[in-house]
Amino acid sequence: MNDWEDRVVDASLQELHGSKPPDLSARVLLALQEQKGGPLPTLREPPPARRRTVRLVEALLAAAAVVAAAWFLGGYMAESPAGSQQTEVATVELEVRVVEGTLECADIRPGRATVRHAAPALATFAAHPGNRLRCEARCLAQVGPFGSFAAEPHTELEVKSMEFSRKQGVLVASTLTLGVITGAVTWHAFTRTDVAVAGDVLRLEAAPGGASGAAMLAENERLRQRVLELERQNEVLQTQASRTGVAAAPPVETPKEPPAEPEAKTPNAMAFTDPKFDAALSGIDWKLVGDVTNEMGPMLVQLAALAGEMKNGELSKEGMALAIKVTELNGKLVAQVPAMLQAGLPGYEANGAYTHPLVTANTLSSTLAAAGQPLTDAQRATMSGLVRTFSIENQSISDASREFDLEYLLAETEMKDRFYREMSTLLTPEQYRAMYPEGSQSNDGVSLFGTGIVTRPYTEVVPAANAADFARIASNKISESIGLDEATATKVRGVIERMTGASPELWQDPADSAETRLKFLKRGRTPAALRRQIEVMREIERSVSLTPEQKKQLRSMKKILVPLPKR
């Protein structure tokens, strides 16, 4: 197993989930971006331009999933898989499967032409430097072993380079670098999800062992069928057990049971509604969402725990199987999420819509029903008022104007943290454990009811021994993002070192194995880094001479650079 496989965890969640995802997962993020007939990030009508355009959470990872890496989710900022090296640049024919829309494959080599492929189609694309992939309308496609992408209308991608490694004497394509010329694209690889816009670069890694996207889908489908089979067997056993219990039970007086929960009568019904969004959200299979969330929660805790058992940076077979299962479960959410975007829910990009109070409350209601701990009528009535109150605040945050884009993210996550806390106080101890399985609140990305889902795609961890070490790395990243000369970059570095050095909360807690190996950051680490980063950015703008364009880029940054103290 190599370093690429080791990062499978980020894809598993990303979070909702990635993707991240939410982290939930790369697959959830895919669903979050797949809104028909319009820009991927459109969350309401009419959308403000700067909030409607999907952007590469500029230097994110997340950007996560996720969406959570120091300021870029950007795959191009990730390191190459262990053992990989750029041995040569050559043309590689990649299998391209067009799932939706029409994709143009442009070949700049002499005697070659541009070929259009309309879905469904299976074609080849020459990964030669300069060749391009174009789509005039929304497009969904898979590209060889590098995963799948969802592109906005008028998106164009250009091949920058291809890297190779030799495995047992065989030359294998390991990394594909693409530049986004126009438009916006969300790329879903097996290990993570990257979001990019014009001017960004995507550095994509091949699936383990060279497995193709089609092969991974086939394996996921096999696992899905197996899960369905086990679920049917479980239903039969539950029915038999229920009948046996009824036959053996003595005829005793029992209190009259309360009315059945709406989920029992109408499994897909919404427990909480809002006239503005009901039309779109009514199409979501809330029972499925609850079943998956209930099953997936404990698995994420197990996955984080396995980090301490990793040897030589490798997940055990048990860990890999668990990560694949998490990915498969996230796949079940993919078909449900587009309706959330179609509803126009306000929020910080896709994961913000997924964690909207209305969606969260309905997800919790169906999750508790799946756990056998449904909400009572009294709980639902109280929670309904809570949802309305926080939905209004959510809309207000979305509508407000701010100097820095990350201020929007901070305001939204702080509001949602309060919502999760207040919502959880309405639950019984048993319901609370179903919402938060033991161990799920220690690290971001492990709980499906937490703001780590929103921040993860934009977070990039920066392992550092101290503030000076962090400032050196962070200033380089900022310089690359907004184009600073050496003298200006040095001043920026000084500001970062001075201000982060005066922030003991960033350095007092050494990173644990879940953070260093699986990128599940300790709870509170990302919010602390986000708050400090906004202060640092204000000071940079105030004290460092920047051009108007550099100031604009600084203000629109989405990356959250999180110091990860070395032990």
C-alpha positions as CSV (number, residue, x, y, z in Angstrom):
1,M,0.0,0.0,0.0
2,N,1.3,3.4,-0.9
3,D,0.8,7.0,0.4
4,W,-2.0,7.4,-2.1
5,E,-4.0,4.5,-0.7
6,D,-3.3,5.8,2.8
7,R,-5.3,8.9,2.0
8,V,-8.4,6.9,1.0
9,V,-10.0,8.1,4.2
10,D,-10.4,11.6,3.0
11,A,-12.3,10.4,0.0
12,S,-14.5,8.1,2.2
13,L,-15.9,11.1,3.9
14,Q,-15.2,14.1,2.3
15,E,-17.2,14.9,3.8
16,L,-20.2,15.5,2.9
17,H,-19.0,15.0,3.5
18,G,-14.8,15.6,1.3
19,S,-16.0,15.7,0.0
20,K,-16.2,16.5,1.0
21,P,-18.9,16.3,1.6
22,P,-20.5,15.9,3.2
23,D,-16.1,15.4,4.4
24,L,-18.9,13.5,4.4
25,S,-17.2,12.0,1.4
26,A,-15.9,12.4,-2.0
27,R,-19.1,10.9,-3.3
28,V,-21.3,13.2,-1.3
29,L,-19.4,16.1,-2.6
30,L,-20.1,14.8,-6.1
31,A,-23.7,14.7,-5.3
32,L,-23.6,18.2,-3.9
33,Q,-22.1,19.5,-7.1
34,E,-24.5,17.7,-9.5
35,Q,-27.3,20.2,-9.9
36,K,-29.0,19.9,-13.3
37,G,-29.1,22.8,-15.7
38,G,-27.0,25.4,-13.9
39,P,-23.7,26.3,-12.3
40,L,-22.7,23.7,-9.7
41,P,-22.6,26.0,-6.7
42,T,-26.0,27.6,-7.3
43,L,-27.8,27.4,-4.0
44,R,-30.7,29.8,-4.5
45,E,-32.2,32.2,-7.1
46,P,-30.9,34.6,-8.0
47,P,-27.4,33.7,-6.6
48,P,-24.8,36.4,-5.8
49,A,-22.0,35.9,-8.3
50,R,-19.2,35.4,-5.9
51,R,-21.1,32.8,-3.9
52,R,-22.5,31.0,-6.9
53,T,-19.3,30.2,-8.7
54,V,-17.7,26.9,-7.7
55,R,-14.1,27.7,-7.0
56,L,-11.1,25.6,-6.2
57,V,-11.2,26.4,-2.7
58,E,-8.1,28.0,-3.8
59,A,-5.5,26.0,-2.3
60,L,-7.7,24.1,-0.2
61,L,-8.1,20.2,0.7
62,A,-9.4,20.7,1.2
63,A,-10.5,23.2,0.2
64,A,-11.6,19.0,3.4
65,A,-12.1,16.5,2.5
66,V,-11.6,18.3,2.6
67,V,-12.8,20.8,1.7
68,A,-10.3,21.3,4.5
69,A,-6.6,21.6,3.8
70,A,-4.8,24.7,4.5
71,W,-6.4,26.8,1.9
72,F,-6.4,24.5,-1.0
73,L,-8.3,21.4,-1.4
74,G,-6.3,21.5,-4.4
75,G,-5.0,18.1,-5.5
76,Y,-2.1,19.8,-7.1
77,M,-0.8,20.7,-3.6
78,A,-0.8,17.1,-2.4
79,E,2.4,15.2,-2.5
80,S,3.1,12.4,-5.0
81,P,2.4,8.9,-4.0
82,A,5.3,7.1,-2.3
83,G,7.7,5.6,-4.8
84,S,6.5,7.8,-7.7
85,Q,8.8,9.8,-9.8
86,Q,8.5,11.8,-13.0
87,T,10.4,9.6,-15.3
88,E,9.2,10.9,-18.6
89,V,6.5,12.8,-20.4
90,A,4.6,10.8,-23.0
91,T,1.2,10.5,-24.6
92,V,-1.1,8.0,-22.8
93,E,-4.5,7.0,-24.2
94,L,-7.0,7.2,-21.4
95,E,-10.4,5.7,-21.4
96,V,-13.1,8.3,-21.1
97,R,-16.7,7.4,-20.2
98,V,-19.1,10.3,-20.8
99,V,-22.0,9.8,-18.4
100,E,-23.9,13.1,-19.0
101,G,-23.7,15.9,-21.6
102,T,-21.3,16.2,-24.4
103,L,-17.5,16.2,-24.1
104,E,-15.0,17.4,-26.7
105,C,-11.6,15.8,-26.9
106,A,-9.2,18.2,-28.6
107,D,-5.8,16.8,-29.9
108,I,-3.3,19.5,-30.9
109,R,-0.8,17.0,-32.5
110,P,-0.4,17.2,-36.3
111,G,-3.1,15.3,-38.2
112,R,-5.3,15.0,-35.2
113,A,-8.7,16.6,-34.7
114,T,-11.3,17.5,-32.1
115,V,-13.9,14.7,-31.5
116,R,-17.2,15.2,-29.8
117,H,-18.7,12.4,-27.6
118,A,-22.3,12.6,-26.4
119,A,-23.5,10.6,-23.4
120,P,-23.6,7.7,-23.0
121,A,-20.2,7.2,-24.7
122,L,-17.0,5.3,-24.2
123,A,-14.0,7.0,-25.9
124,T,-10.3,7.6,-25.6
125,F,-8.4,10.8,-24.8
126,A,-4.7,11.3,-25.5
127,A,-3.1,12.7,-22.3
128,H,-0.6,14.7,-24.3
129,P,0.6,18.1,-23.0
130,G,-1.6,20.8,-24.7
131,N,-4.5,18.5,-25.4
132,R,-7.9,19.6,-24.0
133,L,-11.2,18.5,-22.7
134,R,-14.1,20.9,-23.4
135,C,-17.8,20.9,-22.6
136,E,-20.3,23.6,-23.7
137,A,-23.0,22.4,-21.3
138,R,-22.9,20.6,-18.0
139,C,-20.9,17.4,-18.3
140,L,-20.2,14.3,-16.2
141,A,-17.4,11.9,-17.2
142,Q,-14.8,9.4,-16.0
143,V,-11.2,9.6,-17.0
144,G,-9.2,6.4,-16.8
145,P,-7.9,5.6,-13.4
146,F,-8.0,9.2,-12.3
147,G,-11.6,9.4,-11.2
148,S,-14.6,11.3,-12.5
149,F,-15.5,15.0,-12.9
150,A,-18.6,17.2,-13.0
151,A,-18.0,20.3,-15.1
152,E,-20.0,23.6,-15.4
153,P,-21.0,24.8,-18.8
154,H,-18.2,26.3,-20.9
155,T,-15.4,24.5,-19.0
156,E,-12.1,23.7,-20.7
157,L,-9.3,21.6,-19.2
158,E,-5.7,21.4,-20.6
159,V,-3.2,18.6,-20.0
160,K,-0.1,20.0,-18.4
161,S,1.9,16.9,-17.7
162,M,1.8,13.2,-16.8
163,E,4.0,11.4,-14.3
164,F,5.0,7.8,-14.2
165,S,6.5,5.2,-11.9
166,R,7.9,1.8,-12.6
167,K,6.4,-1.1,-10.8
168,Q,8.1,-4.5,-11.4
169,G,9.6,-3.1,-14.5
170,V,6.3,-1.8,-16.0
171,L,5.8,1.9,-16.7
172,V,2.6,3.0,-15.0
173,A,0.9,6.4,-15.3
174,S,0.6,7.7,-11.7
175,T,-0.2,11.4,-11.9
176,L,-2.1,13.6,-14.4
177,T,-1.8,17.4,-14.1
178,L,-4.6,19.5,-15.7
179,G,-5.0,23.2,-15.9
180,V,-8.5,24.8,-15.8
181,I,-8.6,27.2,-18.7
182,T,-12.2,28.3,-18.4
183,G,-15.3,27.4,-16.3
184,A,-15.2,25.3,-13.1
185,V,-14.9,21.6,-12.4
186,T,-15.3,19.3,-9.4
187,W,-13.0,16.2,-9.7
188,H,-13.7,13.1,-7.6
189,A,-10.8,10.7,-7.2
190,F,-10.9,7.6,-5.0
191,T,-9.1,9.4,-2.2
192,R,-10.5,12.9,-2.3
193,T,-12.5,15.6,-4.1
194,D,-11.0,18.7,-5.7
195,V,-12.9,21.8,-6.8
196,A,-11.2,24.1,-9.3
197,V,-11.9,27.2,-11.4
198,A,-10.2,29.0,-14.3
199,G,-6.5,29.6,-13.5
200,D,-6.3,26.6,-11.0
201,V,-4.4,23.4,-11.5
202,L,-5.5,19.9,-10.7
203,R,-2.9,17.3,-9.8
204,L,-4.7,13.9,-10.1
205,E,-3.4,10.6,-8.8
206,A,-4.3,7.2,-10.3
207,A,-6.3,4.7,-8.4
208,P,-4.4,2.0,-6.5
209,G,-2.8,-0.7,-8.7
210,G,-3.9,1.3,-11.8
211,A,-7.5,0.3,-11.3
212,S,-9.9,2.2,-13.6
213,G,-12.8,4.3,-12.5
214,A,-15.1,1.7,-14.2
215,A,-13.4,-1.1,-12.2
216,M,-14.0,0.9,-8.9
217,L,-17.6,1.5,-9.8
218,A,-18.0,-2.2,-10.6
219,E,-16.6,-3.1,-7.2
220,N,-18.8,-0.6,-5.5
221,E,-21.8,-2.0,-7.3
222,R,-20.9,-5.5,-6.2
223,L,-20.6,-4.3,-2.6
224,R,-23.9,-2.4,-2.9
225,Q,-25.6,-5.6,-4.0
226,R,-24.0,-7.5,-1.2
227,V,-25.3,-4.9,1.3
228,L,-28.8,-5.1,-0.1
229,E,-28.7,-8.9,0.2
230,L,-27.6,-8.6,3.8
231,E,-30.3,-6.0,4.5
232,R,-32.9,-8.3,3.1
233,Q,-31.6,-11.2,5.3
234,N,-31.7,-8.9,8.3
235,E,-35.3,-7.9,7.6
236,V,-36.3,-11.6,7.4
237,L,-34.6,-12.4,10.7
238,Q,-36.2,-9.3,12.4
239,T,-39.6,-10.4,11.2
240,Q,-39.1,-13.9,12.4
241,A,-37.8,-12.7,15.8
242,S,-40.8,-10.3,16.1
243,R,-43.3,-13.1,15.4
244,T,-41.6,-15.4,17.9
245,G,-41.7,-12.7,20.5
246,V,-45.4,-12.0,20.0
247,A,-46.2,-15.7,20.3
248,A,-44.3,-16.1,23.5
249,A,-45.3,-12.9,25.2
250,P,-47.8,-13.2,28.0
251,P,-51.1,-11.2,27.7
252,V,-50.2,-8.3,29.9
253,E,-51.7,-4.8,30.1
254,T,-49.5,-2.2,28.3
255,P,-49.9,1.5,28.1
256,K,-51.4,2.9,24.9
257,E,-48.5,3.6,22.5
258,P,-48.1,7.1,21.0
259,P,-49.1,7.6,17.4
260,A,-46.6,6.2,14.9
261,E,-43.9,8.5,13.7
262,P,-44.4,10.0,10.2
263,E,-41.4,7.9,9.0
264,A,-43.3,4.7,9.9
265,K,-46.2,5.6,7.7
266,T,-44.4,7.5,5.0
267,P,-40.7,6.5,5.1
268,N,-39.6,9.2,2.7
269,A,-41.6,12.0,4.2
270,M,-39.9,15.1,5.7
271,A,-40.2,15.6,9.4
272,F,-39.5,19.3,9.1
273,T,-40.7,21.5,6.3
274,D,-40.3,25.0,4.8
275,P,-42.6,26.2,2.0
276,K,-39.7,27.8,0.2
277,F,-37.8,24.5,-0.2
278,D,-40.4,21.7,0.2
279,A,-40.9,21.1,-3.6
280,A,-37.3,20.1,-4.2
281,L,-36.6,18.5,-0.8
282,S,-39.7,16.3,-1.0
283,G,-37.9,14.3,-3.7
284,I,-35.2,13.2,-1.2
285,D,-35.3,9.6,0.2
286,W,-35.0,10.7,3.8
287,K,-35.3,7.1,5.0
288,L,-32.3,6.1,3.0
289,V,-30.4,9.1,4.2
290,G,-31.1,8.1,7.8
291,D,-30.3,4.5,7.3
292,V,-26.9,5.3,5.7
293,T,-26.1,8.0,8.3
294,N,-26.9,5.6,11.2
295,E,-24.8,2.8,9.7
296,M,-21.9,5.1,8.7
297,G,-21.4,7.0,11.9
298,P,-19.9,4.1,14.0
299,M,-17.8,3.1,11.0
300,L,-16.1,6.5,10.9
301,V,-15.2,6.2,14.6
302,Q,-13.7,2.8,13.9
303,L,-11.7,4.1,11.0
304,A,-10.2,7.0,13.0
305,A,-9.3,4.5,15.8
306,L,-7.4,2.3,13.2
307,A,-4.9,5.2,12.6
308,G,-3.1,4.2,15.8
309,E,-2.6,0.7,14.5
310,M,-1.1,1.7,11.1
311,K,2.3,0.3,10.4
312,N,4.7,2.1,8.0
313,G,2.0,4.5,7.2
314,E,-0.3,1.8,5.8
315,L,-3.8,0.9,6.7
316,S,-4.5,-2.7,7.6
317,K,-6.7,-4.9,5.4
318,E,-9.4,-4.2,7.9
319,G,-8.9,-0.5,7.6
320,M,-9.0,-0.6,3.8
321,A,-12.1,-2.7,3.8
322,L,-13.7,-0.2,6.2
323,A,-12.7,2.8,4.1
324,I,-14.2,1.1,1.0
325,K,-17.4,0.4,2.8
326,V,-17.7,4.0,3.9
327,T,-17.2,5.1,0.3
328,E,-19.9,2.6,-0.8
329,L,-22.3,4.0,1.7
330,N,-21.6,7.5,0.6
331,G,-22.5,6.4,-2.9
332,K,-26.1,5.9,-1.7
333,L,-26.3,9.5,-0.8
334,V,-25.3,10.7,-4.3
335,A,-28.7,10.4,-5.8
336,Q,-30.3,12.4,-2.9
337,V,-28.1,15.5,-2.7
338,P,-28.8,17.2,-6.1
339,A,-32.3,18.0,-4.8
340,M,-30.8,20.0,-1.9
341,L,-29.0,22.2,-4.4
342,Q,-32.0,22.4,-6.6
343,A,-34.0,23.7,-3.6
344,G,-31.7,26.8,-3.5
345,L,-30.7,26.3,0.2
346,P,-28.4,29.1,1.3
347,G,-25.0,28.0,2.5
348,Y,-21.2,28.2,2.0
349,E,-21.0,26.4,-1.3
350,A,-22.2,22.8,-1.6
351,N,-21.4,21.5,1.9
352,G,-23.0,24.5,3.4
353,A,-26.3,23.6,1.7
354,Y,-26.0,20.0,2.9
355,T,-25.6,21.2,6.5
356,H,-28.5,23.7,6.3
357,P,-30.6,23.5,9.5
358,L,-33.6,22.2,7.6
359,V,-31.6,19.4,6.0
360,T,-29.7,18.5,9.2
361,A,-32.9,18.2,11.2
362,N,-34.5,15.9,8.6
363,T,-31.4,13.8,8.5
364,L,-31.3,13.5,12.3
365,S,-35.0,12.6,12.4
366,S,-34.5,9.8,9.9
367,T,-31.3,8.7,11.5
368,L,-33.0,8.4,14.9
369,A,-35.8,6.4,13.3
370,A,-33.3,4.1,11.8
371,A,-31.7,3.6,15.2
372,G,-35.0,2.7,16.8
373,Q,-35.1,6.0,18.8
374,P,-37.5,8.2,16.8
375,L,-38.4,11.7,17.8
376,T,-41.5,12.2,19.9
377,D,-44.2,14.6,18.9
378,A,-43.1,17.0,21.6
379,Q,-39.5,16.8,20.5
380,R,-40.5,17.4,16.9
381,A,-42.5,20.5,17.8
382,T,-39.7,22.0,19.8
383,M,-37.1,21.2,17.2
384,S,-39.3,22.7,14.5
385,G,-39.1,26.1,16.2
386,L,-35.3,25.7,16.5
387,V,-35.0,24.9,12.8
388,R,-37.0,28.0,11.8
389,T,-34.9,30.3,14.0
390,F,-31.6,29.0,12.7
391,S,-32.8,28.9,9.1
392,I,-33.5,32.6,9.3
393,E,-30.0,33.2,10.8
394,N,-28.5,31.0,8.1
395,Q,-30.2,33.2,5.4
396,S,-29.0,36.4,7.1
397,I,-25.4,35.2,7.1
398,S,-25.6,34.2,3.5
399,D,-27.0,37.6,2.5
400,A,-24.5,39.7,4.4
401,S,-21.5,41.3,2.7
402,R,-18.0,40.8,4.1
403,E,-14.5,42.0,3.5
404,F,-12.9,38.5,3.4
405,D,-14.6,35.4,1.9
406,L,-13.5,33.2,4.9
407,E,-15.5,35.5,7.2
408,Y,-18.6,34.0,5.6
409,L,-17.3,30.5,6.3
410,L,-16.5,31.4,9.9
411,A,-19.9,33.0,10.6
412,E,-21.8,30.0,9.1
413,T,-19.8,27.4,11.0
414,E,-20.1,29.2,14.3
415,M,-23.9,29.4,13.8
416,K,-24.2,25.7,12.9
417,D,-22.1,24.7,15.9
418,R,-24.7,26.4,18.1
419,F,-27.5,24.7,16.2
420,Y,-25.9,21.2,16.7
421,R,-25.5,21.9,20.4
422,E,-29.0,23.2,21.0
423,M,-30.6,20.4,18.9
424,S,-28.7,17.8,20.8
425,T,-30.1,19.1,24.2
426,L,-33.6,18.1,23.1
427,L,-32.6,14.4,22.8
428,T,-32.7,11.5,25.3
429,P,-29.4,9.9,26.2
430,E,-30.1,7.0,23.8
431,Q,-31.0,9.4,21.0
432,Y,-27.8,11.5,21.7
433,R,-25.7,8.3,21.3
434,A,-27.3,7.6,18.0
435,M,-26.5,11.1,16.8
436,Y,-23.0,11.0,18.2
437,P,-21.6,7.5,18.6
438,E,-18.9,7.3,21.3
439,G,-15.7,8.8,20.0
440,S,-17.3,10.7,17.1
441,Q,-16.7,14.2,18.5
442,S,-13.0,14.0,19.1
443,N,-11.9,14.7,15.5
444,D,-13.4,16.6,12.6
445,G,-14.7,14.5,9.8
446,V,-15.6,11.6,12.2
447,S,-19.1,12.9,13.0
448,L,-21.7,13.4,10.4
449,F,-23.4,16.0,12.6
450,G,-20.6,18.6,12.8
451,T,-19.2,21.6,11.0
452,G,-16.1,19.6,10.0
453,I,-18.3,18.7,7.0
454,V,-18.3,22.3,5.9
455,T,-14.7,23.2,6.6
456,R,-12.9,20.0,5.7
457,P,-12.8,20.6,1.9
458,Y,-11.0,23.9,2.5
459,T,-8.5,22.8,5.1
460,E,-4.9,22.1,4.4
461,V,-2.7,20.9,7.2
462,V,0.8,22.3,7.6
463,P,3.0,20.1,9.8
464,A,5.3,22.5,11.6
465,A,7.6,22.5,14.6
466,N,6.9,26.1,15.6
467,A,5.5,29.4,14.3
468,A,8.6,30.2,12.3
469,D,8.4,26.9,10.5
470,F,4.7,27.4,9.8
471,A,5.2,31.0,8.6
472,R,7.8,29.8,6.1
473,I,5.4,27.3,4.5
474,A,2.3,29.4,4.8
475,S,3.9,32.5,3.3
476,N,5.1,30.4,0.3
477,K,1.6,29.1,-0.3
478,I,0.1,32.6,-0.1
479,S,2.8,34.0,-2.4
480,E,2.1,31.3,-5.0
481,S,-1.7,32.0,-4.7
482,I,-1.7,35.8,-5.2
483,G,1.7,36.3,-6.9
484,L,4.0,38.1,-4.5
485,D,7.6,39.1,-5.2
486,E,10.4,38.0,-2.8
487,A,10.5,41.2,-0.8
488,T,6.7,41.3,-0.3
489,A,6.6,37.5,0.6
490,T,9.3,38.1,3.3
491,K,7.1,40.8,4.9
492,V,4.1,38.5,4.8
493,R,6.2,35.8,6.4
494,G,7.1,38.1,9.2
495,V,3.4,39.0,9.9
496,I,2.4,35.3,10.0
497,E,5.3,34.3,12.3
498,R,4.6,37.2,14.7
499,M,0.8,36.6,14.9
500,T,0.8,32.8,15.0
501,G,3.6,32.8,17.5
502,A,1.4,34.9,19.8
503,S,-1.4,32.2,19.5
504,P,-0.5,29.4,22.0
505,E,-3.8,27.7,21.2
506,L,-2.4,26.7,17.8
507,W,0.7,24.9,19.3
508,Q,-0.2,23.5,22.7
509,D,-1.7,20.2,21.4
510,P,0.7,17.9,19.4
511,A,-0.8,16.1,16.5
512,D,-2.0,12.5,17.0
513,S,-2.1,9.6,14.6
514,A,-5.6,10.3,13.3
515,E,-4.5,13.7,12.3
516,T,-1.1,12.9,10.8
517,R,-2.1,9.7,9.0
518,L,-5.8,10.1,8.2
519,K,-6.2,13.9,8.3
520,F,-9.0,13.7,10.9
521,L,-8.1,16.9,12.7
522,K,-8.8,17.3,16.4
523,R,-12.0,19.1,17.2
524,G,-11.4,22.8,17.5
525,R,-8.1,22.9,15.7
526,T,-9.6,24.1,12.4
527,P,-11.9,26.9,13.8
528,A,-9.0,28.2,15.9
529,A,-6.7,28.4,12.8
530,L,-9.5,30.0,10.7
531,R,-10.1,32.8,13.2
532,R,-6.4,33.5,13.5
533,Q,-6.0,33.4,9.8
534,I,-8.6,36.0,9.2
535,E,-6.8,38.3,11.6
536,V,-3.5,37.6,9.9
537,M,-5.0,38.4,6.5
538,R,-6.3,41.7,7.8
539,E,-2.9,42.6,9.1
540,I,-1.2,41.6,5.8
541,E,-3.6,43.9,3.9
542,R,-3.0,46.7,6.4
543,S,0.8,46.5,6.8
544,V,2.0,45.0,3.5
545,S,2.0,46.9,0.2
546,L,-0.2,44.9,-2.2
547,T,-1.5,45.7,-5.6
548,P,-5.3,46.0,-6.0
549,E,-5.4,42.6,-7.7
550,Q,-3.4,41.0,-4.9
551,K,-5.7,42.4,-2.4
552,K,-8.7,41.1,-4.3
553,Q,-7.2,37.6,-4.4
554,L,-6.2,37.7,-0.7
555,R,-9.8,38.6,0.2
556,S,-11.3,35.9,-1.9
557,M,-9.0,33.1,-0.5
558,K,-10.8,30.0,0.7
559,K,-7.9,28.0,2.0
560,I,-7.6,27.4,5.7
561,L,-3.9,26.7,6.6
562,V,-4.0,24.7,9.8
563,P,-0.8,24.3,11.8
564,L,-0.2,20.7,12.8
565,P,2.3,20.7,15.7
566,K,5.0,18.1,15.4
567,R,5.6,15.9,18.4
